[in-house]
C-alpha cells in the first residue's frame, strides 16, 4: 500500500515560499520516491528550480519514511541546516507534512505535493485506489474487492444496473466493481454470499466529528 501523491503546480509552491529566502527541502524514500514526486531526483530538481528563482537552499535530505516517529531524529541530525532556513518545503504526503510540522513548530512547513489516495501498484508506475479507511472492512463479503473505492458511485449494497459488458456507465474505461465481485464469487462457488442479509455498516467509526484515534495496546489486547 502506498500513499499516492502528485506535485503541486510550481506557481502554488512559489507562492508559499514568497516570503522565504532560505529553504530546506525534505523528500521521502518510500511512497513519494515510488511515485517520483519526492525522491532524490525530484528533490534535486526542485532545489535547482528554487535556486534559479533566487532562493538559497540551506540543505536537503530524503527521510526513509517521513510519516513515522524516526522523522524526529532525522530532523535533529540536520538541525544546523534547518535552523538556517526560513521554512521547510516537504516533498511527501500530507501525513509527512504534519509529522515534520509536529517536530519543527519553529518553522513553517509547506507542502510541495498533493496527496491523492491510498493505492496499490497495478504495474510499474501505475496505481489504483484500493481503500478509504472506512473503519468497518467488508472485504470478507466482497472477495477482497472494495466497493466503496472500486465502484465509481461507491455503491455499498450492490450494483446499480447501469453497467454494460462489465464496464461502468460512468466510463467505458472503468470496470464495474460489482460485476467483478460477482464474477469472482462465481469462480469460487460462493454466490450464496450475495443472498445473505448483510449487517448494517457501522459508519460511526469513520465519521466521528474529529480526528480518529486508537490505543493499540488497549484495542489489540488478547484476553
Buried (B, 14 or more C-beta within 10 A) or exposed (E): EBBBBEBBEEEBBBEBBEEBEBBBBBBBBBBBBBBEBBBEEBBBEBBEBBEEEEBEBBBBBBBEBBBEEEBBEBBEEBEEBBEEBBBBBBBBBBBBBBBBBEBBEEBBBBBBBBBBBBBEBEEEEEBEBBBEEBBEEBEEBBBEBBBBBBBBBEBBEEBBEEBEEEBBBBEEEBBBBBBBBBBBBEEEEEEEBBEEEEEEBEEEEBEEEEEEEEEEEEEEEEE
